[in-house]
Structure formats: structure tokens, C-alpha cells
Amino acid sequence: MPDIDPERIRVLAEAARVPLRTESPERIARAVTPTVTRFAAENLALALEAEPSTFVVVQRREIVP
């Protein structure tokens, strides 16, 4: 079972400047654990063509001024 760390959720929210109440990271961790566990059990490989920031760079290069 994947370990969802409430501290990591808090740090990510803080980095994204998303305000959370003090009890929210634990609540979020409990809420997402079943879904994350199912994804981990399936051992899915989600191929992405490019990360979002790279996509924007590539897309702008394709625009001919």
C-alpha cells in the first residue's frame, strides 16, 4: 500500500500557494489513499508525450510568425 504523507501534501500545497487548514493534509491523505493504492496495484505506465511546460515551448516553436 502506498504511503501518502500528509507532510508532503502540506508542502506541495504551500509551494502552489494553496491555503489549507491545519487538519486538511491528513484528511486529503486519507481521501486519496484508496485511489493511489488501486493505481499502484495496476502498475500502470502512463506515457506522456511531453511535460506541460515543454509542450508550451514546442507549441510556440510551431507557430510561424
N, CA, C and O atoms as a Tinker XYZ file with bonds, in Angstrom:
   260  protein
     1  N      0.847000   -1.185000    0.000000    73     2
     2  CA     0.000000    0.000000    0.000000    64     1     3
     3  C      0.889000    1.243000    0.000000    63     2     4     5
     4  O      1.769000    1.371000    0.851000    81     3
     5  N      0.675000    2.136000   -0.919000    73     3     6
     6  CA     1.465000    3.378000   -0.955000    64     5     7
     7  C      1.232000    4.218000    0.302000    63     6     8     9
     8  O      0.127000    4.289000    0.840000    81     7
     9  N      2.289000    4.830000    0.732000    73     7    10
    10  CA     2.199000    5.675000    1.917000    64     9    11
    11  C      2.021000    7.123000    1.473000    63    10    12    13
    12  O      2.938000    7.721000    0.910000    81    11
    13  N      0.846000    7.681000    1.727000    73    11    14
    14  CA     0.572000    9.072000    1.380000    64    13    15
    15  C      0.925000    9.918000    2.606000    63    14    16    17
    16  O      0.284000    9.816000    3.652000    81    15
    17  N      1.932000   10.736000    2.462000    73    15    18
    18  CA     2.441000   11.526000    3.576000    64    17    19
    19  C      1.718000   12.874000    3.657000    63    18    20    21
    20  O      1.809000   13.676000    2.728000    81    19
    21  N      1.003000   13.133000    4.753000    73    19    22
    22  CA     0.327000   14.421000    4.904000    64    21    23
    23  C      1.293000   15.613000    4.862000    63    22    24    25
    24  O      0.927000   16.702000    4.421000    81    23
    25  N      2.512000   15.395000    5.318000    73    23    26
    26  CA     3.505000   16.480000    5.284000    64    25    27
    27  C      3.848000   16.852000    3.843000    63    26    28    29
    28  O      4.024000   18.028000    3.526000    81    27
    29  N      3.940000   15.856000    2.982000    73    27    30
    30  CA     4.215000   16.132000    1.566000    64    29    31
    31  C      3.058000   16.915000    0.946000    63    30    32    33
    32  O      3.280000   17.842000    0.166000    81    31
    33  N      1.851000   16.549000    1.286000    73    31    34
    34  CA     0.682000   17.269000    0.785000    64    33    35
    35  C      0.730000   18.719000    1.257000    63    34    36    37
    36  O      0.438000   19.635000    0.488000    81    35
    37  N      1.093000   18.927000    2.508000    73    35    38
    38  CA     1.188000   20.283000    3.045000    64    37    39
    39  C      2.235000   21.104000    2.298000    63    38    40    41
    40  O      1.996000   22.260000    1.950000    81    39
    41  N      3.395000   20.497000    2.057000    73    39    42
    42  CA     4.489000   21.201000    1.374000    64    41    43
    43  C      4.106000   21.530000   -0.072000    63    42    44    45
    44  O      4.372000   22.634000   -0.547000    81    43
    45  N      3.485000   20.581000   -0.771000    73    43    46
    46  CA     3.071000   20.834000   -2.156000    64    45    47
    47  C      2.017000   21.937000   -2.226000    63    46    48    49
    48  O      2.064000   22.793000   -3.110000    81    47
    49  N      1.078000   21.912000   -1.301000    73    47    50
    50  CA     0.050000   22.960000   -1.276000    64    49    51
    51  C      0.680000   24.316000   -0.979000    63    50    52    53
    52  O      0.312000   25.328000   -1.575000    81    51
    53  N      1.615000   24.322000   -0.068000    73    51    54
    54  CA     2.304000   25.574000    0.276000    64    53    55
    55  C      3.084000   26.104000   -0.929000    63    54    56    57
    56  O      3.071000   27.304000   -1.205000    81    55
    57  N      3.765000   25.200000   -1.643000    73    55    58
    58  CA     4.531000   25.614000   -2.823000    64    57    59
    59  C      3.614000   26.151000   -3.918000    63    58    60    61
    60  O      3.988000   27.063000   -4.657000    81    59
    61  N      2.419000   25.586000   -4.019000    73    59    62
    62  CA     1.453000   26.036000   -5.029000    64    61    63
    63  C      0.620000   27.212000   -4.527000    63    62    64    65
    64  O     -0.266000   27.700000   -5.229000    81    63
    65  N      0.910000   27.658000   -3.315000    73    63    66
    66  CA     0.204000   28.775000   -2.681000    64    65    67
    67  C     -1.296000   28.507000   -2.546000    63    66    68    69
    68  O     -2.134000   29.382000   -2.765000    81    67
    69  N     -1.599000   27.251000   -2.173000    73    67    70
    70  CA    -2.981000   26.854000   -1.906000    64    69    71
    71  C     -3.152000   26.816000   -0.398000    63    70    72    73
    72  O     -2.535000   25.988000    0.272000    81    71
    73  N     -3.979000   27.698000    0.143000    73    71    74
    74  CA    -4.143000   27.714000    1.597000    64    73    75
    75  C     -4.900000   26.478000    2.090000    63    74    76    77
    76  O     -5.947000   26.122000    1.547000    81    75
    77  N     -4.358000   25.830000    3.122000    73    75    78
    78  CA    -5.009000   24.674000    3.727000    64    77    79
    79  C     -5.136000   24.890000    5.228000    63    78    80    81
    80  O     -4.274000   25.504000    5.857000    81    79
    81  N     -6.212000   24.382000    5.783000    73    79    82
    82  CA    -6.334000   24.376000    7.244000    64    81    83
    83  C     -5.349000   23.354000    7.796000    63    82    84    85
    84  O     -4.872000   22.488000    7.062000    81    83
    85  N     -5.047000   23.452000    9.066000    73    83    86
    86  CA    -4.053000   22.558000    9.673000    64    85    87
    87  C     -4.428000   21.090000    9.578000    63    86    88    89
    88  O     -3.549000   20.240000    9.438000    81    87
    89  N     -5.703000   20.776000    9.651000    73    87    90
    90  CA    -6.132000   19.369000    9.617000    64    89    91
    91  C     -6.310000   18.839000    8.184000    63    90    92    93
    92  O     -6.486000   17.635000    8.000000    81    91
    93  N     -6.269000   19.691000    7.196000    73    91    94
    94  CA    -6.549000   19.288000    5.809000    64    93    95
    95  C     -5.566000   18.282000    5.210000    63    94    96    97
    96  O     -6.018000   17.350000    4.546000    81    95
    97  N     -4.251000   18.412000    5.403000    73    95    98
    98  CA    -3.342000   17.427000    4.793000    64    97    99
    99  C     -3.646000   15.983000    5.212000    63    98   100   101
   100  O     -3.585000   15.074000    4.384000    81    99
   101  N     -3.968000   15.772000    6.477000    73    99   102
   102  CA    -4.303000   14.424000    6.935000    64   101   103
   103  C     -5.595000   13.936000    6.281000    63   102   104   105
   104  O     -5.700000   12.776000    5.885000    81   103
   105  N     -6.573000   14.828000    6.173000    73   103   106
   106  CA    -7.858000   14.471000    5.562000    64   105   107
   107  C     -7.671000   14.147000    4.075000    63   106   108   109
   108  O     -8.258000   13.192000    3.566000    81   107
   109  N     -6.857000   14.940000    3.389000    73   107   110
   110  CA    -6.589000   14.702000    1.968000    64   109   111
   111  C     -5.854000   13.370000    1.792000    63   110   112   113
   112  O     -6.171000   12.599000    0.886000    81   111
   113  N     -4.877000   13.103000    2.654000    73   111   114
   114  CA    -4.126000   11.845000    2.569000    64   113   115
   115  C     -5.062000   10.647000    2.729000    63   114   116   117
   116  O     -4.959000    9.675000    1.980000    81   115
   117  N     -5.965000   10.710000    3.691000    73   115   118
   118  CA    -6.926000    9.615000    3.882000    64   117   119
   119  C     -7.849000    9.473000    2.673000    63   118   120   121
   120  O     -8.212000    8.357000    2.301000    81   119
   121  N     -8.226000   10.582000    2.063000    73   119   122
   122  CA    -9.164000   10.556000    0.941000    64   121   123
   123  C     -8.536000    9.976000   -0.333000    63   122   124   125
   124  O     -9.214000    9.270000   -1.080000    81   123
   125  N     -7.262000   10.259000   -0.591000    73   123   126
   126  CA    -6.651000    9.820000   -1.843000    64   125   127
   127  C     -5.969000    8.463000   -1.747000    63   126   128   129
   128  O     -5.658000    7.863000   -2.776000    81   127
   129  N     -5.730000    7.968000   -0.547000    73   127   130
   130  CA    -5.029000    6.694000   -0.377000    64   129   131
   131  C     -5.691000    5.531000   -1.127000    63   130   132   133
   132  O     -4.972000    4.781000   -1.786000    81   131
   133  N     -7.015000    5.334000   -1.069000    73   131   134
   134  CA    -7.603000    4.207000   -1.811000    64   133   135
   135  C     -7.359000    4.283000   -3.328000    63   134   136   137
   136  O     -7.071000    3.267000   -3.960000    81   135
   137  N     -7.470000    5.458000   -3.898000    73   135   138
   138  CA    -7.251000    5.616000   -5.340000    64   137   139
   139  C     -5.795000    5.373000   -5.692000    63   138   140   141
   140  O     -5.502000    4.675000   -6.663000    81   139
   141  N     -4.885000    5.934000   -4.922000    73   139   142
   142  CA    -3.457000    5.746000   -5.180000    64   141   143
   143  C     -3.092000    4.273000   -5.029000    63   142   144   145
   144  O     -2.273000    3.755000   -5.788000    81   143
   145  N     -3.691000    3.604000   -4.063000    73   143   146
   146  CA    -3.435000    2.176000   -3.854000    64   145   147
   147  C     -3.892000    1.360000   -5.062000    63   146   148   149
   148  O     -3.190000    0.449000   -5.502000    81   147
   149  N     -5.066000    1.687000   -5.596000    73   147   150
   150  CA    -5.559000    0.970000   -6.785000    64   149   151
   151  C     -4.649000    1.211000   -7.989000    63   150   152   153
   152  O     -4.353000    0.276000   -8.733000    81   151
   153  N     -4.205000    2.439000   -8.189000    73   151   154
   154  CA    -3.289000    2.728000   -9.294000    64   153   155
   155  C     -1.987000    1.947000   -9.127000    63   154   156   157
   156  O     -1.466000    1.390000  -10.093000    81   155
   157  N     -1.469000    1.908000   -7.918000    73   155   158
   158  CA    -0.212000    1.195000   -7.664000    64   157   159
   159  C     -0.378000   -0.301000   -7.913000    63   158   160   161
   160  O      0.539000   -0.947000   -8.421000    81   159
   161  N     -1.532000   -0.857000   -7.562000    73   159   162
   162  CA    -1.780000   -2.288000   -7.766000    64   161   163
   163  C     -1.845000   -2.642000   -9.247000    63   162   164   165
   164  O     -1.463000   -3.747000   -9.634000    81   163
   165  N     -2.315000   -1.736000  -10.066000    73   163   166
   166  CA    -2.421000   -1.984000  -11.507000    64   165   167
   167  C     -1.082000   -1.848000  -12.217000    63   166   168   169
   168  O     -0.916000   -2.330000  -13.338000    81   167
   169  N     -0.127000   -1.192000  -11.564000    73   167   170
   170  CA     1.203000   -0.985000  -12.144000    64   169   171
   171  C      1.095000   -0.334000  -13.526000    63   170   172   173
   172  O      1.681000   -0.806000  -14.501000    81   171
   173  N      0.342000    0.747000  -13.583000    73   171   174
   174  CA     0.096000    1.449000  -14.837000    64   173   175
   175  C      1.312000    2.253000  -15.274000    63   174   176   177
   176  O      2.049000    2.797000  -14.452000    81   175
   177  N      1.499000    2.315000  -16.562000    73   175   178
   178  CA     2.517000    3.188000  -17.131000    64   177   179
   179  C      1.766000    4.224000  -17.965000    63   178   180   181
   180  O      1.262000    3.917000  -19.045000    81   179
   181  N      1.700000    5.422000  -17.467000    73   179   182
   182  CA     1.001000    6.492000  -18.172000    64   181   183
   183  C      2.020000    7.292000  -18.973000    63   182   184   185
   184  O      2.740000    8.132000  -18.435000    81   183
   185  N      2.060000    7.016000  -20.237000    73   183   186
   186  CA     3.029000    7.703000  -21.096000    64   185   187
   187  C      2.510000    9.091000  -21.434000    63   186   188   189
   188  O      1.362000    9.259000  -21.844000    81   187
   189  N      3.354000   10.055000  -21.260000    73   187   190
   190  CA     3.023000   11.428000  -21.619000    64   189   191
   191  C      3.940000   11.850000  -22.758000    63   190   192   193
   192  O      5.137000   11.564000  -22.748000    81   191
   193  N      3.374000   12.521000  -23.720000    73   191   194
   194  CA     4.161000   12.955000  -24.858000    64   193   195
   195  C      5.230000   13.961000  -24.422000    63   194   196   197
   196  O      6.387000   13.870000  -24.832000    81   195
   197  N      4.836000   14.892000  -23.609000    73   195   198
   198  CA     5.762000   15.900000  -23.105000    64   197   199
   199  C      5.178000   16.503000  -21.844000    63   198   200   201
   200  O      3.960000   16.566000  -21.673000    81   199
   201  N      6.043000   16.935000  -20.983000    73   199   202
   202  CA     5.528000   17.600000  -19.781000    64   201   203
   203  C      4.891000   18.924000  -20.206000    63   202   204   205
   204  O      5.250000   19.471000  -21.249000    81   203
   205  N      3.953000   19.446000  -19.415000    73   203   206
   206  CA     3.213000   20.649000  -19.822000    64   205   207
   207  C      4.093000   21.841000  -20.193000    63   206   208   209
   208  O      3.819000   22.524000  -21.180000    81   207
   209  N      5.134000   22.095000  -19.423000    73   207   210
   210  CA     5.961000   23.261000  -19.749000    64   209   211
   211  C      6.696000   23.060000  -21.071000    63   210   212   213
   212  O      6.856000   24.003000  -21.846000    81   211
   213  N      7.140000   21.835000  -21.327000    73   211   214
   214  CA     7.802000   21.538000  -22.596000    64   213   215
   215  C      6.824000   21.670000  -23.746000    63   214   216   217
   216  O      7.186000   22.151000  -24.819000    81   215
   217  N      5.583000   21.244000  -23.530000    73   215   218
   218  CA     4.562000   21.328000  -24.563000    64   217   219
   219  C      4.384000   22.771000  -25.030000    63   218   220   221
   220  O      4.281000   23.025000  -26.230000    81   219
   221  N      4.348000   23.703000  -24.104000    73   219   222
   222  CA     4.163000   25.114000  -24.462000    64   221   223
   223  C      5.334000   25.593000  -25.308000    63   222   224   225
   224  O      5.137000   26.308000  -26.291000    81   223
   225  N      6.534000   25.212000  -24.942000    73   223   226
   226  CA     7.716000   25.624000  -25.710000    64   225   227
   227  C      7.636000   25.062000  -27.122000    63   226   228   229
   228  O      7.868000   25.786000  -28.090000    81   227
   229  N      7.311000   23.787000  -27.248000    73   227   230
   230  CA     7.213000   23.154000  -28.560000    64   229   231
   231  C      6.093000   23.791000  -29.370000    63   230   232   233
   232  O      6.257000   24.061000  -30.560000    81   231
   233  N      4.971000   24.027000  -28.736000    73   231   234
   234  CA     3.833000   24.617000  -29.427000    64   233   235
   235  C      4.176000   26.007000  -29.963000    63   234   236   237
   236  O      3.782000   26.348000  -31.078000    81   235
   237  N      4.888000   26.798000  -29.202000    73   235   238
   238  CA     5.248000   28.155000  -29.661000    64   237   239
   239  C      6.217000   28.097000  -30.825000    63   238   240   241
   240  O      6.187000   28.972000  -31.691000    81   239
   241  N      7.074000   27.089000  -30.868000    73   239   242
   242  CA     8.018000   26.966000  -31.979000    64   241   243
   243  C      7.304000   26.603000  -33.270000    63   242   244   245
   244  O      7.782000   26.927000  -34.357000    81   243
   245  N      6.161000   25.930000  -33.159000    73   243   246
   246  CA     5.422000   25.513000  -34.350000    64   245   247
   247  C      4.634000   26.672000  -34.972000    63   246   248   249
   248  O      4.191000   26.569000  -36.116000    81   247
   249  N      4.460000   27.749000  -34.248000    73   247   250
   250  CA     3.721000   28.903000  -34.762000    64   249   251
   251  C      4.665000   29.716000  -35.641000    63   250   252   253
   252  O      5.717000   30.172000  -35.194000    81   251
   253  N      4.278000   29.884000  -36.866000    73   251   254
   254  CA     5.096000   30.656000  -37.804000    64   253   255
   255  C      4.606000   32.100000  -37.779000    63   254   256   257
   256  O      3.445000   32.360000  -38.095000    81   255
   257  N      5.478000   33.051000  -37.405000    73   255   258
   258  CA     5.029000   34.462000  -37.336000    64   257   259
   259  C      4.776000   35.053000  -38.701000    63   258   260
   260  O      4.397000   36.219000  -38.808000    81   259
